[in-house]
Amino acid sequence: MTKARKNSSPTLKLILGIGMTFTFGLVLGVFVVLAIQNLDSQNEKSKQDVAQRGLNQSSTTSPDRGSPTGTGNIGLIQDILNQPNVFDQTKALYATLSWATTKDLNDLWVQSQTIERESHRVTIQQGILSKLATISPAEVLEYIDEVSIFHIDQILTSLFSEWSFSNLEEAIKAVSTLSRPRRNVALQAILNTRDDLPESKHREIAIQLEHEETFLKMVSDTKALLSLEEPHSSWDTLLTDEVADYLQAESLLKVAEAWREKIGFKVLSNIYSADIDDDQLRQQLIRKIAEEDPLGALNYTRELTDESEKSSLSRTIVRVWARSDALAALFAVSTFEPTSIASALEVQITKVWASIRPNEVIQNIDAVTDEHRLDALESAFAQLASQDPENALARVSSVENLVANTSSIVHSIVREWSYTEPREATDWVLENYEREDPHRVTMLDSVLSYLARVEPEAAFEIALEHSTGGRWGGLEMDVFTQITYAGNLELAKKLITRVHEDSKTLAYIHYGQALVKQAQTEEALELGKNLNEEQQSFYYDQVMYAWARENPKNLYEKLGNLPTDELKSLAAEELIRRNIHVSLLSDEQIKHAQTFVESDD
């Protein structure tokens, strides 16, 4: 017995030890749980305190929306924004707003406008207006124009989603008061939120709000995207519906991409041959397909047998490729067939390349064939000139050994310069080219019409000094034309007698047509008397053409009062001809005009 007790002693101690350890662990676990519960309670209480403080502090503000009496709400908003992450910020914001009254929200709105950080300001304001939409949606409209234009659509969507749920008829009535673009956004929000309504009701609402096309687009888009597993079917749905293709660009892009996943680059031919009523959209679709793998897209076109299709698709593809890797694109087209298309593709690549990375073009000009090298340099230097023309001119010497003549490159720089600084460009030409140098006149021909827009008399004097005359006029005629086009008739009248005799008729025509455009028709008729008989014939023909185009009804009314039968006949003929293309006169009026037409006999 004693032996048994002795043997059991270690066992008992072991059992007691395990029991004590378990008991201690259990007690410790209870304490940990209680501590965690207490900590969670404190955290929750902290967030509730933020909300409660908002209610208490908002009552310290003035009823006047624009004049808060205290800064309590500033503190409240900062408490919300001080939460450790976006989720907790949103949670604290909506916990606060869930108890807010209309007055609280109005006060908070005023305070929110002082938040400097835009992302924080937008978050707070969207929350405020979302809550206000549940209490007084009509008031939200009063705040719309105070929101950044980049967030108005989001606010409208939130507002009318909420409003259409609580009071559909009032929401529709409110939408009808909005501008057309905003009405469209609000309508989409209503139709998306109230998907419990039958399709007939959706259409009725859309028609009531004068946006039936929005309803048709949503229906068509939904059908197309639901059948996206069969892209061909989705494509047909979008192109055969009642909605203009450009309104469904986003859906067509999605379907085209899904289609490419199914059949590869053959989708390019499908896009090319599709009955799309907007060619810009067609190009956009082709660009989207080509962006991911321009080499693969271009290689697909190599095998096409229709040369028009091959040319059109490949041009669009290389323009896309040139934006990311022009050198690779140039290498790829060097083996393209036929060579006529390859040459055209090289032109497309270098134009895009020069427009976005002109320095790269100049540095790698050896990659461009001799045939197109000069054009590429002209485009690249012109692009540089748009930023710093004098620096561009200084760099021309660096390519002198690469082309036979750099004069056209200089010309492209000066022409670009004249767009923004015509006086400086003109002075540079006059200072750097001798009077007898033919390049001087060539460049003045490009710059003086732009100088005429800011210094018309000075431009005319320079042009007259360098004029070569001719039937169609010398440099002064380009300047004179610019003056009349600008409507500066007093100056035109002063200068018209100084143009070369052999371009006198052309100057009178431009001046006379300008008079007609400004409804000075009597002066235009009188002006022609200064010309000889042959010149008058040409002059009056052009003046009557301009009159019939600018104000045909006025010319019709003046028919019987024109000074000669010949002018009456000429005017009547122009009216009848004009009316064929644009029906502005009645059949009765045309018959009356025909009575003034002189017979060839």
DRENZA-232898 format. One line per field, with one value per residue (C-alpha): residue in one letter; x, y, z. Coordinates in Angstrom, 1 decimal, always signed. Layout:
BEGIN
aa = c(a;...)
xx = c(X;...)
yy = c(Y;...)
zz = c(Z;...)
//
This chain:
BEGIN
aa = c(m;t;k;a;r;k;n;s;s;p;t;l;k;l;i;l;g;i;g;m;t;f;t;f;g;l;v;l;g;v;f;v;v;l;a;i;q;n;l;d;s;q;n;e;k;s;k;q;d;v;a;q;r;g;l;n;q;s;s;t;t;s;p;d;r;g;s;p;t;g;t;g;n;i;g;l;i;q;d;i;l;n;q;p;n;v;f;d;q;t;k;a;l;y;a;t;l;s;w;a;t;t;k;d;l;n;d;l;w;v;q;s;q;t;i;e;r;e;s;h;r;v;t;i;q;q;g;i;l;s;k;l;a;t;i;s;p;a;e;v;l;e;y;i;d;e;v;s;i;f;h;i;d;q;i;l;t;s;l;f;s;e;w;s;f;s;n;l;e;e;a;i;k;a;v;s;t;l;s;r;p;r;r;n;v;a;l;q;a;i;l;n;t;r;d;d;l;p;e;s;k;h;r;e;i;a;i;q;l;e;h;e;e;t;f;l;k;m;v;s;d;t;k;a;l;l;s;l;e;e;p;h;s;s;w;d;t;l;l;t;d;e;v;a;d;y;l;q;a;e;s;l;l;k;v;a;e;a;w;r;e;k;i;g;f;k;v;l;s;n;i;y;s;a;d;i;d;d;d;q;l;r;q;q;l;i;r;k;i;a;e;e;d;p;l;g;a;l;n;y;t;r;e;l;t;d;e;s;e;k;s;s;l;s;r;t;i;v;r;v;w;a;r;s;d;a;l;a;a;l;f;a;v;s;t;f;e;p;t;s;i;a;s;a;l;e;v;q;i;t;k;v;w;a;s;i;r;p;n;e;v;i;q;n;i;d;a;v;t;d;e;h;r;l;d;a;l;e;s;a;f;a;q;l;a;s;q;d;p;e;n;a;l;a;r;v;s;s;v;e;n;l;v;a;n;t;s;s;i;v;h;s;i;v;r;e;w;s;y;t;e;p;r;e;a;t;d;w;v;l;e;n;y;e;r;e;d;p;h;r;v;t;m;l;d;s;v;l;s;y;l;a;r;v;e;p;e;a;a;f;e;i;a;l;e;h;s;t;g;g;r;w;g;g;l;e;m;d;v;f;t;q;i;t;y;a;g;n;l;e;l;a;k;k;l;i;t;r;v;h;e;d;s;k;t;l;a;y;i;h;y;g;q;a;l;v;k;q;a;q;t;e;e;a;l;e;l;g;k;n;l;n;e;e;q;q;s;f;y;y;d;q;v;m;y;a;w;a;r;e;n;p;k;n;l;y;e;k;l;g;n;l;p;t;d;e;l;k;s;l;a;a;e;e;l;i;r;r;n;i;h;v;s;l;l;s;d;e;q;i;k;h;a;q;t;f;v;e;s;d;d)
xx = c(+0.0;+2.8;+4.6;+1.5;+1.2;+4.9;+4.5;+1.4;+3.0;+4.8;+1.7;-0.4;+2.0;+2.0;-1.8;-1.9;+0.7;-1.3;-4.5;-2.9;-1.4;-4.7;-6.5;-3.9;-4.2;-8.0;-7.9;-5.4;-7.5;-10.5;-8.5;-7.3;-10.8;-12.1;-9.2;-9.9;-13.6;-12.8;-10.4;-13.0;-15.5;-13.2;-12.5;-16.1;-16.9;-14.1;-15.8;-19.2;-17.7;-16.7;-20.2;-21.7;-19.3;-20.4;-24.0;-23.1;-20.7;-22.9;-25.4;-22.9;-23.0;-25.2;-28.3;-26.7;-25.2;-22.3;-21.4;-20.5;-20.0;-17.5;-14.8;-16.3;-17.0;-13.5;-12.4;-15.0;-13.9;-10.3;-11.2;-12.7;-9.8;-7.3;-8.6;-5.8;-7.2;-9.8;-12.1;-12.1;-12.5;-15.5;-16.9;-16.4;-17.9;-21.1;-21.4;-21.4;-23.7;-26.2;-27.6;-27.2;-30.1;-30.5;-29.1;-26.1;-25.4;-25.7;-23.2;-20.9;-20.9;-19.7;-16.9;-16.0;-15.1;-12.1;-10.5;-7.3;-6.6;-9.0;-9.4;-10.4;-12.8;-14.4;-14.9;-16.5;-18.7;-19.9;-20.8;-22.7;-24.7;-25.4;-27.0;-28.8;-30.3;-32.1;-33.6;-34.1;-32.9;-34.1;-31.6;-28.7;-29.4;-28.6;-25.0;-24.3;-22.6;-20.3;-18.8;-15.8;-16.9;-14.9;-17.2;-20.6;-21.6;-20.8;-22.9;-25.8;-25.6;-25.7;-28.5;-30.9;-30.2;-31.4;-34.2;-35.7;-35.8;-37.7;-39.9;-39.6;-42.1;-40.4;-37.0;-38.2;-39.7;-36.4;-34.4;-36.5;-35.2;-31.5;-29.4;-29.3;-25.9;-26.8;-30.2;-28.6;-26.4;-29.4;-31.5;-28.9;-28.8;-32.6;-32.7;-29.8;-31.3;-34.9;-34.1;-37.2;-39.4;-40.5;-38.6;-41.7;-41.6;-37.9;-38.6;-41.5;-39.2;-36.5;-38.9;-40.3;-36.8;-36.0;-33.3;-34.7;-31.3;-29.9;-32.5;-31.9;-28.1;-28.4;-30.7;-28.4;-25.2;-26.7;-27.7;-24.4;-22.3;-24.5;-23.7;-20.0;-19.1;-20.2;-18.5;-19.9;-23.4;-22.6;-21.1;-24.1;-26.4;-24.5;-24.2;-27.9;-29.6;-31.2;-28.3;-25.6;-22.3;-20.3;-22.5;-21.5;-17.8;-17.0;-19.1;-17.8;-14.2;-15.0;-16.6;-13.7;-11.2;-13.2;-13.4;-9.7;-9.3;-11.4;-10.2;-6.9;-6.1;-8.7;-10.9;-9.1;-10.7;-14.1;-13.7;-12.5;-15.5;-18.1;-20.9;-19.8;-21.2;-18.2;-14.8;-13.0;-14.6;-13.5;-9.9;-10.2;-11.2;-8.3;-5.9;-7.1;-6.6;-3.1;-1.8;-1.1;+0.9;+1.6;+4.0;+1.5;-1.2;+1.1;+2.2;-1.5;-1.9;+1.0;-1.2;-4.2;-5.0;-7.2;-4.7;-7.1;-7.7;-4.0;-3.0;-5.7;-5.1;-1.3;-1.3;-3.3;-1.2;+2.2;+0.9;+0.1;+3.5;+5.4;+4.3;+5.9;+8.8;+9.3;+12.7;+11.1;+8.2;+10.6;+12.6;+9.4;+8.0;+11.3;+10.3;+6.6;+5.1;+4.2;+7.0;+4.5;+2.6;+5.9;+7.0;+3.7;+4.0;+7.5;+6.0;+3.3;+5.9;+8.3;+5.4;+4.2;+7.8;+8.8;+5.7;+6.4;+10.1;+11.9;+15.3;+15.2;+14.4;+17.4;+19.7;+18.5;+17.9;+20.1;+17.3;+15.1;+15.5;+17.1;+13.7;+12.0;+15.0;+14.6;+10.8;+11.5;+14.1;+11.8;+9.0;+11.4;+13.0;+9.6;+8.5;+11.6;+10.9;+7.5;+9.4;+12.7;+13.0;+16.5;+17.9;+16.4;+18.1;+21.4;+21.1;+20.6;+24.3;+24.4;+22.6;+24.2;+26.1;+23.0;+21.0;+21.8;+20.3;+19.1;+17.2;+13.8;+14.6;+15.3;+12.1;+10.1;+11.6;+10.9;+7.3;+6.7;+8.2;+5.9;+2.8;+3.6;+6.2;+5.7;+7.7;+10.7;+10.6;+10.3;+13.2;+15.3;+14.6;+15.4;+18.6;+20.0;+19.2;+20.3;+17.8;+18.6;+18.5;+15.4;+15.1;+14.3;+11.2;+10.2;+10.4;+8.7;+5.9;+5.3;+5.7;+4.1;+0.5;+1.0;+2.6;-0.4;-2.6;-0.7;+1.0;-1.0;+0.5;+4.1;+3.5;+2.0;+5.0;+7.5;+5.5;+5.2;+9.0;+9.6;+6.6;+7.2;+3.7;+2.0;-1.7;-2.4;-0.5;+2.8;+3.5;+1.3;-1.7;-1.3;-1.1;-4.0;-6.1;-5.4;-6.4;-9.8;-10.4;-9.9;-12.6;-10.2;-12.0;-10.8;-7.2;-8.0;-9.6;-6.4;-4.1;-6.0;-4.7;-1.1;-1.2;+0.4;-1.7;-1.6;-3.2;-5.6;-8.7;-7.9;-7.5;-10.8;-12.6;-11.3;-12.3;-15.7;-16.5;-15.4;-17.8;-20.7;-19.9;-20.4;-23.6;-22.1;-23.5;-24.0;-20.3;-19.4;-21.4;-19.9;-16.4;-16.5;-16.9;-13.2;-12.3;-12.3;-15.0;-13.0;-12.1;-15.7;-17.0;-14.8;-15.3;-19.1;-19.3;-17.4;-19.3;-22.7;-21.5;-20.5;-23.8;-25.9;-24.0;-23.9;-27.5;-29.5;-32.8;-31.4;-30.1;-33.5;-35.1;-32.6;-32.9;-35.2;-33.1;-29.7;-28.3;-28.0;-29.8;-26.5;-26.1;-29.8;-29.2;-25.9;-27.5;-30.6;-28.3;-26.4;-29.6;-31.0;-27.7;-27.4;-31.0;-30.2;-27.9;-29.6;-33.3;-33.8;-36.2;-39.7;-40.7;-42.6;-39.5;-37.3;-39.8;-39.6;-35.8;-35.8;-37.5;-34.3;-32.0;-30.9;-31.0;-27.8;-29.4)
yy = c(+0.0;+2.4;+1.5;+2.3;+5.7;+6.4;+5.4;+7.6;+10.7;+11.8;+11.1;+13.2;+16.0;+15.9;+16.0;+18.9;+20.7;+20.3;+21.4;+24.5;+25.4;+24.9;+27.0;+29.8;+29.8;+29.9;+32.9;+34.7;+34.1;+35.6;+38.6;+39.0;+38.7;+41.3;+43.6;+43.3;+43.9;+46.9;+48.2;+47.7;+49.4;+52.4;+52.5;+52.3;+55.0;+57.1;+57.0;+57.6;+60.6;+62.0;+61.7;+63.0;+65.9;+66.8;+67.0;+69.1;+71.4;+72.0;+73.6;+76.4;+77.6;+80.4;+79.7;+81.9;+79.4;+81.7;+82.8;+80.1;+81.5;+78.9;+76.5;+73.4;+71.8;+72.4;+70.2;+67.6;+67.4;+67.2;+64.3;+62.4;+63.1;+62.0;+58.4;+56.1;+54.9;+55.7;+53.0;+54.4;+58.0;+57.0;+55.1;+58.1;+60.5;+58.5;+57.8;+61.5;+62.4;+59.7;+61.8;+65.2;+67.5;+69.8;+72.7;+70.6;+69.7;+73.3;+74.3;+71.5;+72.4;+75.9;+74.5;+72.0;+74.7;+75.7;+72.2;+72.8;+69.2;+68.6;+64.8;+65.4;+68.3;+66.1;+63.2;+65.3;+67.3;+64.2;+62.7;+65.8;+66.0;+62.3;+62.6;+65.8;+64.0;+61.6;+64.5;+67.4;+66.4;+69.7;+71.6;+69.5;+71.2;+74.6;+73.3;+71.8;+74.9;+75.1;+71.7;+71.3;+70.7;+67.5;+66.1;+67.4;+64.3;+62.2;+64.4;+64.3;+60.5;+60.2;+62.7;+61.3;+57.7;+58.5;+60.8;+58.4;+55.8;+58.0;+60.0;+59.1;+61.7;+64.6;+63.4;+63.4;+66.9;+68.2;+66.6;+68.4;+71.8;+70.9;+71.7;+69.0;+67.5;+67.4;+66.0;+63.1;+62.2;+62.4;+60.3;+57.6;+57.6;+57.1;+54.3;+52.5;+52.8;+52.0;+48.8;+47.4;+49.4;+47.8;+48.8;+50.6;+52.9;+53.6;+54.6;+56.8;+58.6;+59.1;+60.5;+62.8;+64.1;+64.5;+61.9;+58.8;+58.1;+57.5;+54.8;+53.2;+53.3;+51.7;+48.9;+48.2;+48.3;+45.9;+43.4;+43.7;+43.2;+40.3;+38.4;+39.3;+35.6;+36.0;+39.2;+39.1;+39.1;+42.0;+43.9;+43.5;+44.5;+47.8;+48.6;+47.8;+49.6;+53.0;+54.7;+56.8;+54.8;+57.6;+57.4;+53.8;+54.2;+52.7;+49.6;+49.1;+49.3;+46.6;+44.3;+44.9;+43.9;+40.8;+39.9;+40.2;+37.7;+35.3;+35.7;+37.7;+40.6;+39.5;+41.9;+44.7;+43.7;+43.4;+47.0;+48.3;+46.8;+47.6;+49.9;+52.6;+56.0;+57.9;+57.4;+58.9;+56.2;+53.5;+54.9;+54.9;+51.2;+50.3;+52.2;+50.5;+47.0;+48.0;+49.5;+46.3;+44.7;+47.0;+44.6;+41.8;+44.1;+45.4;+41.8;+40.9;+43.6;+42.3;+39.3;+41.4;+41.3;+44.4;+47.2;+49.9;+48.0;+47.2;+50.9;+52.2;+49.8;+49.9;+53.7;+53.8;+51.1;+52.8;+56.1;+54.3;+52.5;+55.7;+57.2;+54.4;+53.1;+55.0;+53.3;+49.8;+50.9;+52.3;+49.0;+47.0;+49.0;+48.9;+45.4;+46.2;+45.4;+47.1;+49.7;+52.5;+51.7;+51.3;+54.8;+56.3;+54.5;+56.0;+59.4;+58.7;+57.5;+60.4;+63.0;+61.6;+61.1;+64.7;+66.1;+64.4;+63.8;+66.1;+65.8;+62.1;+62.4;+64.7;+62.3;+59.3;+60.8;+58.1;+55.7;+57.6;+56.9;+59.6;+60.1;+61.3;+62.6;+66.3;+66.3;+64.6;+67.3;+70.1;+68.7;+68.2;+71.6;+73.3;+71.5;+72.8;+76.3;+76.3;+76.4;+78.2;+79.3;+80.9;+77.8;+75.8;+78.0;+77.6;+73.9;+73.7;+73.5;+70.2;+68.5;+70.3;+67.2;+65.0;+66.8;+68.5;+71.9;+73.2;+76.2;+74.5;+73.6;+77.2;+78.1;+75.7;+77.3;+80.8;+79.9;+78.3;+81.3;+83.7;+82.1;+83.5;+86.2;+87.6;+90.8;+89.0;+86.4;+89.2;+91.1;+88.0;+87.4;+91.0;+91.0;+87.6;+87.7;+90.2;+92.1;+90.1;+86.7;+84.8;+83.0;+86.5;+86.8;+83.2;+83.5;+86.9;+85.3;+83.0;+85.5;+88.8;+87.5;+86.9;+90.2;+91.8;+90.6;+92.7;+95.4;+95.6;+98.8;+97.8;+94.5;+96.1;+98.5;+95.6;+93.5;+96.4;+96.9;+93.2;+92.7;+90.9;+91.8;+89.3;+88.7;+87.1;+89.8;+89.9;+89.9;+93.0;+91.1;+88.5;+91.2;+93.1;+90.0;+89.5;+93.1;+92.7;+89.3;+90.9;+93.5;+96.5;+98.2;+101.7;+100.7;+98.6;+101.6;+103.6;+101.0;+99.6;+102.3;+101.2;+97.6;+96.7;+97.5;+93.9;+92.7;+95.6;+93.6;+90.9;+93.6;+95.2;+91.8;+91.1;+94.6;+94.4;+91.1;+92.4;+95.3;+92.8;+90.8;+93.9;+94.7;+97.7;+96.6;+100.1;+100.9;+97.6;+98.5;+101.9;+100.6;+98.7;+102.0;+102.6;+99.6;+99.3;+97.3;+94.0;+94.3;+95.2;+92.0;+89.9;+92.1;+92.2;+88.5;+87.8;+90.5;+89.0;+85.6;+86.8;+88.7;+85.7;+83.6;+86.0;+87.4;+86.0;+87.4;+90.9;+90.5;+89.3;+92.4;+94.7;+93.0;+95.6;+98.5;+97.4;+100.1;+98.1;+95.3;+93.4;+93.5;+92.5;+89.5;+88.6;+88.8;+86.7;+84.0;+83.8;+83.6;+80.8;+78.9;+79.4;+78.2;+74.9;+73.9;+75.8;+76.3;+79.8;+81.3;+80.1;+78.8;+82.0;+84.1;+82.0;+82.5;+86.2;+86.2;+84.4;+87.4;+89.4;+86.9;+88.2;+85.8;+84.9;+86.1)
zz = c(+0.0;+1.0;-2.1;-4.2;-2.6;-3.2;-6.8;-7.2;-5.8;-9.0;-11.1;-8.8;-8.9;-12.7;-12.8;-10.4;-12.4;-15.6;-13.9;-12.4;-15.8;-17.6;-14.9;-15.1;-18.9;-18.7;-16.4;-18.5;-21.6;-19.9;-19.0;-22.6;-24.0;-21.5;-22.4;-26.2;-25.6;-23.6;-26.3;-29.0;-26.9;-26.5;-30.2;-31.1;-28.5;-30.0;-33.4;-31.9;-30.1;-33.5;-34.7;-31.5;-31.4;-34.9;-33.7;-30.7;-32.5;-35.5;-33.2;-32.5;-36.1;-37.3;-39.4;-42.0;-44.5;-45.3;-41.8;-39.3;-35.8;-34.6;-35.7;-34.2;-37.5;-38.7;-35.8;-36.6;-40.2;-39.2;-36.8;-39.7;-42.0;-39.2;-39.3;-40.3;-43.7;-46.3;-45.0;-41.5;-42.8;-44.8;-41.8;-39.5;-42.1;-42.6;-38.9;-38.4;-41.2;-40.3;-37.5;-39.2;-39.8;-42.8;-40.8;-39.8;-43.4;-44.5;-41.9;-42.7;-46.4;-45.6;-43.5;-46.1;-48.6;-46.5;-46.9;-48.9;-50.1;-53.0;-52.5;-48.9;-49.8;-52.5;-50.2;-47.5;-49.9;-51.6;-48.3;-47.2;-50.5;-50.4;-47.0;-47.9;-50.9;-48.5;-46.6;-49.0;-52.5;-54.1;-51.9;-53.4;-56.8;-55.1;-54.4;-57.8;-59.3;-56.2;-56.9;-59.2;-62.8;-62.7;-60.0;-61.0;-62.9;-59.9;-57.6;-60.1;-60.4;-56.6;-56.2;-58.8;-57.8;-54.3;-55.4;-58.0;-55.3;-52.8;-55.2;-58.8;-60.1;-58.3;-59.5;-63.1;-62.7;-61.3;-64.1;-66.7;-65.4;-66.0;-69.0;-71.7;-70.7;-67.0;-67.9;-69.7;-66.7;-64.3;-66.7;-66.7;-62.9;-62.8;-65.4;-63.7;-60.2;-61.1;-63.0;-61.3;-63.7;-67.1;-70.2;-71.5;-68.4;-69.0;-72.5;-71.4;-68.9;-71.5;-74.1;-71.4;-70.7;-74.5;-74.3;-76.0;-77.5;-74.0;-73.3;-76.7;-76.1;-72.6;-74.0;-76.9;-74.8;-72.3;-74.9;-76.6;-73.4;-72.2;-75.4;-75.3;-75.6;-79.2;-80.2;-83.8;-82.4;-80.0;-82.9;-85.1;-82.2;-81.8;-85.5;-86.4;-83.5;-83.6;-81.8;-83.6;-83.6;-82.0;-78.9;-78.4;-78.9;-75.5;-76.1;-79.6;-78.2;-75.6;-78.2;-80.7;-78.0;-77.1;-80.8;-81.2;-78.3;-80.3;-83.9;-83.7;-86.0;-88.5;-86.5;-88.2;-91.5;-89.9;-88.5;-91.9;-93.8;-91.1;-91.8;-89.3;-90.0;-88.3;-89.9;-86.9;-84.7;-87.2;-86.9;-83.1;-83.1;-85.4;-83.2;-80.1;-81.6;-82.9;-79.7;-77.8;-80.7;-83.6;-85.2;-85.2;-86.6;-89.4;-90.2;-90.6;-93.2;-95.3;-96.4;-97.4;-101.1;-101.2;-101.7;-100.4;-97.2;-96.8;-97.3;-95.0;-92.1;-92.3;-92.3;-89.1;-87.5;-88.2;-86.8;-83.6;-83.6;-84.3;-81.0;-79.0;-81.2;-84.5;-85.2;-85.0;-87.2;-89.8;-89.8;-90.2;-93.2;-95.0;-96.2;-96.8;-100.2;-102.5;-102.2;-103.0;-99.7;-97.9;-99.0;-97.8;-94.5;-93.9;-94.5;-91.9;-89.3;-89.8;-89.5;-86.2;-84.9;-85.8;-84.1;-80.7;-80.6;-83.1;-81.4;-81.8;-85.5;-86.0;-84.1;-86.0;-89.4;-91.0;-90.3;-92.8;-96.5;-98.7;-100.4;-97.2;-95.2;-96.1;-95.4;-92.0;-91.1;-92.2;-89.9;-87.0;-87.2;-87.6;-84.4;-82.6;-83.9;-82.3;-78.9;-79.8;-83.4;-83.0;-81.4;-84.3;-86.8;-85.0;-85.2;-89.0;-89.6;-87.8;-90.7;-93.7;-94.6;-94.6;-97.3;-100.5;-99.5;-96.1;-97.4;-97.2;-93.6;-92.8;-94.6;-92.4;-89.3;-90.4;-91.4;-88.0;-86.3;-88.1;-86.6;-83.2;-83.7;-87.3;-86.7;-85.4;-88.2;-90.8;-89.4;-89.4;-93.1;-94.0;-92.0;-93.2;-96.9;-99.5;-101.6;-104.7;-103.0;-104.3;-100.8;-99.4;-101.4;-100.9;-97.1;-97.1;-99.0;-96.0;-93.2;-94.5;-94.4;-90.6;-90.1;-91.8;-89.0;-86.5;-88.6;-91.8;-93.2;-92.4;-94.1;-97.2;-97.5;-97.2;-99.7;-102.2;-102.0;-102.9;-105.2;-108.6;-109.9;-112.2;-113.1;-109.7;-107.9;-106.1;-102.4;-101.8;-103.0;-100.3;-97.7;-99.3;-99.2;-95.5;-94.8;-96.6;-95.0;-91.6;-92.6;-92.4;-95.3;-94.5;-94.9;-97.9;-99.6;-98.8;-100.2;-103.2;-105.6;-104.9;-106.0;-109.3;-112.4;-113.6;-110.3;-110.0;-110.9;-108.3;-105.6;-106.6;-106.4;-102.9;-101.8;-103.4;-101.9;-98.5;-98.9;-99.8;-96.7;-94.6;-96.4;-98.2;-101.6;-103.0;-102.4;-104.0;-107.2;-107.3;-106.9;-110.2;-112.1;-111.6;-113.9;-117.6;-119.5;-119.5;-115.8;-114.9;-116.4;-114.2;-111.2;-111.2;-111.9;-108.7;-106.7;-107.7;-106.8;-103.3;-102.9;-103.9;-101.4;-98.5;-98.7;-101.6;-100.3;-100.2;-103.7;-104.9;-103.4;-105.1;-108.6;-110.1;-108.8;-110.2;-112.5;-115.7;-117.4;-117.7;-113.9;-113.4;-115.6;-113.9;-110.5;-111.5;-113.0;-109.7;-107.7;-109.8;-109.7;-105.9;-105.4;-107.0;-104.2;-101.3;-101.7;-100.3;-102.8;-103.6;-107.1;-107.6;-106.8;-109.1;-112.0;-111.3;-111.3;-114.6;-116.3;-115.7;-117.5;-120.8;-123.8;-125.5;-128.7)
//
